[in-house]
């Protein structure tokens, strides 16, 4: 089964940290850029961080300097991580991983991140 499964979300106070992970199975993503997206209540889903197969990273301005994306190209799967520091209430959202270049892979269930003030 082709799937992406996110984990690591939770409830944290403002200023705290969380580390999200995403595991890809049933699909080879070694040669593709993979990214983190999020959808806050009442808002559209947005891309916030991207890492290429070569390890180059890009971030949206709102998370730059606070979030770090990384990937592990392990045997038969790819693991994607997002280290989130200095969290703010506006970071509250459901977080998803996605390989934009492989649209046939369905969106995963996401993982909820809630930041309290």
C-alpha beads as a LAMMPS data file, in Angstrom:
LAMMPS data file: protein, C-alpha beads

117 atoms
116 bonds

1 atom types
1 bond types

-500.0 500.0 xlo xhi
-500.0 500.0 ylo yhi
-500.0 500.0 zlo zhi

Masses

1 110.0

Atoms # bond

1 1 1 0.000 0.000 0.000
2 1 1 1.305 3.440 -0.952
3 1 1 1.035 5.782 1.989
4 1 1 2.541 8.599 3.976
5 1 1 2.027 8.530 7.720
6 1 1 2.779 11.484 9.939
7 1 1 3.449 11.349 13.677
8 1 1 4.799 13.393 16.555
9 1 1 2.141 16.041 16.984
10 1 1 0.687 17.085 20.296
11 1 1 -0.166 19.908 22.657
12 1 1 2.646 22.245 23.649
13 1 1 2.937 25.653 25.261
14 1 1 4.131 28.638 23.290
15 1 1 7.908 28.635 23.119
16 1 1 8.078 24.866 23.253
17 1 1 9.313 22.332 20.726
18 1 1 8.025 19.326 18.842
19 1 1 9.579 16.945 16.344
20 1 1 7.364 15.588 13.603
21 1 1 8.133 12.535 11.534
22 1 1 6.747 11.102 8.324
23 1 1 7.255 7.607 6.981
24 1 1 6.708 6.777 3.334
25 1 1 5.874 3.209 2.385
26 1 1 5.019 1.479 -0.853
27 1 1 6.739 4.182 -2.874
28 1 1 10.323 5.182 -3.584
29 1 1 10.874 8.867 -2.883
30 1 1 14.679 8.953 -2.797
31 1 1 14.858 11.061 -5.961
32 1 1 12.068 13.474 -5.078
33 1 1 11.736 16.603 -3.039
34 1 1 9.534 16.110 0.002
35 1 1 7.893 18.754 2.091
36 1 1 5.791 19.610 5.081
37 1 1 2.423 21.279 4.683
38 1 1 -0.044 22.478 7.271
39 1 1 -3.668 23.464 7.451
40 1 1 -4.914 25.695 10.219
41 1 1 -8.611 25.869 11.112
42 1 1 -10.501 27.883 8.515
43 1 1 -7.457 28.294 6.292
44 1 1 -6.124 26.677 3.160
45 1 1 -3.352 24.118 3.315
46 1 1 0.060 25.732 2.824
47 1 1 3.530 24.414 2.154
48 1 1 5.987 25.439 4.847
49 1 1 9.211 23.518 4.261
50 1 1 10.766 21.532 1.441
51 1 1 13.880 19.407 1.121
52 1 1 15.248 18.193 -2.202
53 1 1 16.776 14.797 -2.855
54 1 1 20.167 16.510 -2.592
55 1 1 19.325 17.957 0.806
56 1 1 18.684 21.573 -0.145
57 1 1 16.012 23.186 1.986
58 1 1 13.479 25.969 1.627
59 1 1 11.160 27.473 4.204
60 1 1 8.249 29.837 4.197
61 1 1 9.101 33.076 5.987
62 1 1 6.773 32.399 8.907
63 1 1 8.801 29.363 10.051
64 1 1 12.277 30.300 8.861
65 1 1 14.782 30.166 11.698
66 1 1 12.438 28.147 13.936
67 1 1 11.758 24.956 11.959
68 1 1 14.285 22.541 10.465
69 1 1 13.407 19.935 7.871
70 1 1 15.516 16.812 7.383
71 1 1 15.261 13.450 5.650
72 1 1 16.669 9.944 5.995
73 1 1 16.779 7.864 2.829
74 1 1 16.722 4.505 4.565
75 1 1 16.524 1.167 2.782
76 1 1 13.062 0.713 1.187
77 1 1 11.649 3.891 2.684
78 1 1 12.161 7.577 3.304
79 1 1 11.726 9.280 6.639
80 1 1 11.036 12.989 6.807
81 1 1 11.369 15.053 9.969
82 1 1 10.443 18.546 11.083
83 1 1 12.070 19.957 14.195
84 1 1 9.883 22.799 15.407
85 1 1 11.258 25.198 18.002
86 1 1 9.935 28.426 19.498
87 1 1 6.402 27.373 18.661
88 1 1 3.699 30.022 18.480
89 1 1 -0.089 29.728 18.787
90 1 1 -0.330 30.542 15.079
91 1 1 1.548 27.319 14.347
92 1 1 -1.530 25.393 15.465
93 1 1 -2.589 23.229 12.516
94 1 1 -2.717 19.739 11.113
95 1 1 0.671 18.951 9.600
96 1 1 1.119 16.758 6.536
97 1 1 4.055 15.476 4.523
98 1 1 3.946 15.313 0.770
99 1 1 6.106 14.740 -2.272
100 1 1 4.819 17.387 -4.686
101 1 1 6.357 15.604 -7.643
102 1 1 4.433 12.406 -6.916
103 1 1 0.813 13.580 -6.785
104 1 1 -0.564 10.055 -7.064
105 1 1 0.541 9.367 -3.502
106 1 1 -2.485 10.256 -1.373
107 1 1 -2.359 12.716 1.473
108 1 1 -1.788 11.055 4.823
109 1 1 -3.980 11.561 7.887
110 1 1 -1.738 14.337 9.197
111 1 1 -0.732 14.994 12.774
112 1 1 -2.312 17.671 14.951
113 1 1 -0.107 20.326 16.500
114 1 1 -1.725 22.599 19.064
115 1 1 0.218 25.458 20.633
116 1 1 -1.326 27.088 23.681
117 1 1 -0.595 30.672 24.656

Bonds

1 1 1 2
2 1 2 3
3 1 3 4
4 1 4 5
5 1 5 6
6 1 6 7
7 1 7 8
8 1 8 9
9 1 9 10
10 1 10 11
11 1 11 12
12 1 12 13
13 1 13 14
14 1 14 15
15 1 15 16
16 1 16 17
17 1 17 18
18 1 18 19
19 1 19 20
20 1 20 21
21 1 21 22
22 1 22 23
23 1 23 24
24 1 24 25
25 1 25 26
26 1 26 27
27 1 27 28
28 1 28 29
29 1 29 30
30 1 30 31
31 1 31 32
32 1 32 33
33 1 33 34
34 1 34 35
35 1 35 36
36 1 36 37
37 1 37 38
38 1 38 39
39 1 39 40
40 1 40 41
41 1 41 42
42 1 42 43
43 1 43 44
44 1 44 45
45 1 45 46
46 1 46 47
47 1 47 48
48 1 48 49
49 1 49 50
50 1 50 51
51 1 51 52
52 1 52 53
53 1 53 54
54 1 54 55
55 1 55 56
56 1 56 57
57 1 57 58
58 1 58 59
59 1 59 60
60 1 60 61
61 1 61 62
62 1 62 63
63 1 63 64
64 1 64 65
65 1 65 66
66 1 66 67
67 1 67 68
68 1 68 69
69 1 69 70
70 1 70 71
71 1 71 72
72 1 72 73
73 1 73 74
74 1 74 75
75 1 75 76
76 1 76 77
77 1 77 78
78 1 78 79
79 1 79 80
80 1 80 81
81 1 81 82
82 1 82 83
83 1 83 84
84 1 84 85
85 1 85 86
86 1 86 87
87 1 87 88
88 1 88 89
89 1 89 90
90 1 90 91
91 1 91 92
92 1 92 93
93 1 93 94
94 1 94 95
95 1 95 96
96 1 96 97
97 1 97 98
98 1 98 99
99 1 99 100
100 1 100 101
101 1 101 102
102 1 102 103
103 1 103 104
104 1 104 105
105 1 105 106
106 1 106 107
107 1 107 108
108 1 108 109
109 1 109 110
110 1 110 111
111 1 111 112
112 1 112 113
113 1 113 114
114 1 114 115
115 1 115 116
116 1 116 117
